[in-house]
Amino acid sequence: MEQLTNKEEEVMQALWKLEKAFVKEIVSILPNENHYNTVSTIVRNLEEKGYVSHQAFGKTHQYFPIVSKEAYTKQFMNQATQRYFDNSYKSMVSFFAKEEKISAKELREILEIIENK
């Protein structure tokens, strides 16, 4: 799976939320103001990369994701862990704990998830 640019990720987030949409619908829920033609180009790039497909309705296309948010998240997290934490999830969790982004209570909840698997 090819890594996405920030703008491509933004469009994918919208598509994952909408499940299927025309470009104008994607534009309407994006957080930043985006021009229709720009979003249309991004969606076509996503289709070329294998993230999105479409159903044609005359000259318009309704797009839908073919890569799930879960699959993309898993790949993204694996790559981030390899690049920034020497492939160690322990180092990653320690980083968030030191940065005070995760509490002891949350860590206990994670332990409970692991132990109950």
Buried (B, 14 or more C-beta within 10 A) or exposed (E): EEEBEEBBBBBBBBBBEBEEBBBEBBBEEBEEEBEEEBBBEBBBBBBEBEBBBBEEEEEEBBBBBBBEEEEBEEBBEEEEBEEEBEEEEEEBBEBEBEEEEBEEEEEEEEEEEEEEE
